[in-house]
Amino acid sequence: MSNKTNTPAVKRGRPVVNGSKRQAVLAMREAKRAQGIEIKRGRPKMVKDETIEVVAKAPKAKLSKADKQARLVKKDMVVVDFNPEVTHESLQVL
């Protein structure tokens, strides 16, 4: 023998509060369904503008190792004529 008693079914879910924002949203959804509009869940997708142009720079030609070394030498090179009569004090900084 079982000890079960007949209890009334418990109503589950959110309580209905007339005039609340939730009830207004539910009524709006029902109106859309009645019109045949499809209602999807979640956040709507962001529509991207299709008119955006992408401008890319052309890649520069790579220098060879010899060209790189030649550039470094040209930057650091200082041309000085050798004159034994010139002393250290008479030299000027360029």
C-alpha positions as MATLAB code, in Angstrom:
seq = 'MSNKTNTPAVKRGRPVVNGSKRQAVLAMREAKRAQGIEIKRGRPKMVKDETIEVVAKAPKAKLSKADKQARLVKKDMVVVDFNPEVTHESLQVL';
ca = [
       0.000    0.000    0.000;
       1.257    3.439   -0.788;
       1.037    6.530    1.352;
       0.603    8.930   -1.586;
      -2.016   11.567   -1.243;
      -3.530   13.521   -4.056;
      -2.017   17.009   -4.001;
      -2.968   19.761   -6.413;
      -0.497   20.436   -9.240;
       1.955   23.219   -8.454;
       2.072   26.017  -11.006;
       5.660   26.536  -12.175;
       7.405   29.367  -13.979;
       7.259   33.111  -13.553;
       4.267   34.592  -11.826;
       1.877   36.638  -13.950;
       1.822   40.285  -12.903;
      -0.696   42.235  -14.932;
       0.627   45.468  -16.416;
       4.299   44.440  -16.082;
       6.958   44.944  -18.746;
       7.270   41.168  -19.191;
       3.569   40.810  -19.934;
       3.818   43.631  -22.493;
       6.756   41.853  -24.212;
       4.887   38.534  -24.248;
       1.810   40.248  -25.738;
       4.024   41.870  -28.414;
       5.494   38.450  -29.297;
       2.039   36.912  -29.581;
       0.932   39.753  -31.863;
       3.970   39.124  -34.117;
       3.240   35.394  -34.209;
      -0.363   36.136  -35.146;
       0.885   38.260  -38.079;
       3.121   35.393  -39.233;
       6.432   37.071  -38.352;
       9.169   34.615  -37.404;
      10.567   35.181  -33.925;
      14.118   34.050  -33.276;
      15.887   33.657  -29.980;
      18.905   35.637  -28.883;
      20.500   38.847  -30.020;
      20.033   39.915  -33.651;
      23.051   39.711  -35.947;
      24.931   42.910  -36.637;
      24.537   43.892  -40.275;
      27.899   44.921  -41.708;
      28.242   47.627  -44.317;
      29.211   45.975  -47.612;
      30.673   49.161  -49.170;
      33.964   49.151  -47.244;
      37.053   49.162  -49.464;
      40.323   47.735  -48.233;
      43.445   49.466  -49.475;
      46.669   47.513  -49.088;
      50.167   48.846  -49.583;
      52.371   47.094  -52.093;
      55.238   45.276  -50.419;
      58.624   46.948  -50.713;
      61.397   45.179  -52.541;
      63.797   43.560  -50.102;
      67.386   44.708  -50.151;
      70.150   42.205  -50.539;
      72.674   41.748  -47.761;
      75.326   43.563  -49.784;
      73.016   46.562  -50.348;
      72.215   46.764  -46.628;
      75.900   46.744  -45.724;
      76.639   49.383  -48.377;
      73.957   51.668  -46.899;
      75.422   51.266  -43.410;
      78.909   52.074  -44.642;
      77.665   55.202  -46.441;
      75.922   56.478  -43.301;
      78.932   55.964  -41.038;
      81.578   56.997  -43.526;
      83.304   60.325  -43.018;
      85.740   61.428  -45.686;
      88.798   63.157  -44.246;
      91.847   64.113  -46.227;
      94.997   63.166  -44.415;
      97.193   66.173  -43.753;
     100.091   65.726  -41.324;
     100.078   69.450  -40.503;
      96.542   69.307  -39.026;
      96.526   68.838  -35.277;
      93.836   67.431  -33.072;
      92.924   70.893  -31.733;
      92.346   72.316  -35.190;
      89.773   69.658  -36.167;
      86.160   70.713  -36.057;
      83.229   68.428  -35.451;
      81.039   68.170  -38.491;
];
